[in-house]
Amino acid sequence: MAKASAFFASLLLLSSLSLVSFSEAKDSVHVEKGLSWTFYKKSCPKVESIVRKQLKKVFKDDIGQAAGLLRLHFHDCFVQGCDASVLLDGSASGPSEQDAPPNLSLRARAFEIIDDLRALVHKEVWKSCFLRRCCRHCSSRFSCPAPSSNTSVLLTSLATKNFDATDIVALSGGHTIGISHCNSFTDRLYPTQDPTMDKTFANDLKETCPAKDTNNTVVLDIRSPGRLRQQVLRGPDEPSGAIHFGSGLSMLKMGQLSVLTGKQGEIRANCSVRNPDNKKFLASVVEEDVVEEAWAELR
């Protein structure tokens, strides 16, 4: 039977942000072999409503968490596929991907939100609602394009994942929400200001980031910091929602990168720990007489 993946999770995230609806995605997105729109229809029919309801609550309290989850999604999928490798803690088999320099600024709260979502789902239906298949190891090489990458580098880098220029423009819309740390761009301000930068904009940045090593943050879009803004990307002849919808579809496309299906990987009992290191946790959350049955399902 087809197994669900980050593809499903990304759909719930994007629909919660009103970027794309389930019906729009179903009609427009190619689904990779091994995935199914209706995987949870019988075994866990409440999963969509549980996750969407909780995400909307999270975003209402702090819309910045939407940016944190989008970034976490990208940093997981782009490295070795959407396999939850970025969620793993370090172990004797190797360090965690979270220790890679580009991941040090991933929001801690984003990891907590994922754990909270899983706990909510399992509270409803533990035995029938096993979630996505995950990898058993972290990547030893972090390959996301650097923030300083120019257009040529981005096109070449993302082409290795079968993304085209349209996808790159659409995915760039993810940078119209959330914050940026000063040290990700102060090399363009100090010691000499980048001559291609707008002077007024550069001076505004310097007020928040007065030195190259400043540990402050700025919003990515001063006009609408709490909302993905389609106008940033839309051309003069584009219909109102064209890029907004395209951003959602490109994100769903990314959610299908090298997904694990069938018997590949494992269904973790704890998002941050491989199952072989975690049997005690499984025993603590299910009744003793079903531990072996549940363990067999997770393999």
Summary of the structure (lengths in Angstrom):
residues: 299
radius of gyration: 20.2
end to end distance: 14.7
largest distance: 68.6
contacts: 879
relative contact order: 0.17
helix: 51%
strand: 4%
